[in-house]
Amino acid sequence: MSVFVDTSALVALLDSEDAGHETARAAWFAGLDDGEGFFTNNYIVVESCAVAQRRHGMEGVRVLVDELLPMVHVESVAEEDHAAGMAAMLTAGRRQLGLVDCVSFAMMRRMGARECLALDAHFAEQGFRPFAPRAPGDN
């Protein structure tokens, strides 16, 4: 199964000054080298473009679109994932837990994904494991 990529990791990859940049960068390149498949959803793409544009202007969006996203399979959010995410967000009632994350959790569960490249603690709270590249010789 592929590794889900969150906005937090994509944004960190764009900015060498980001506190999570080195962590995201190491996991990203190790995953690419190991042949791990990365996937995300179209809501993450929208959110990542908005954050990149706000923080880095259109050049940041271009790097995201031209250099990072071609390495990631983008799934369209299914209606059932949107509905489940909306319900989870409203049920949780937490100001800092947003719709994009809740929809992503629903999609990951439906697809059986357990690992994520994310710097957002909400993924761990939901039981997802941070992507940890395999050491040489591990299978």
Summary of the structure (lengths in Angstrom):
residues: 139
radius of gyration: 14.6
end to end distance: 14.0
largest distance: 44.4
contacts: 418
relative contact order: 0.21
helix: 60%
strand: 12%
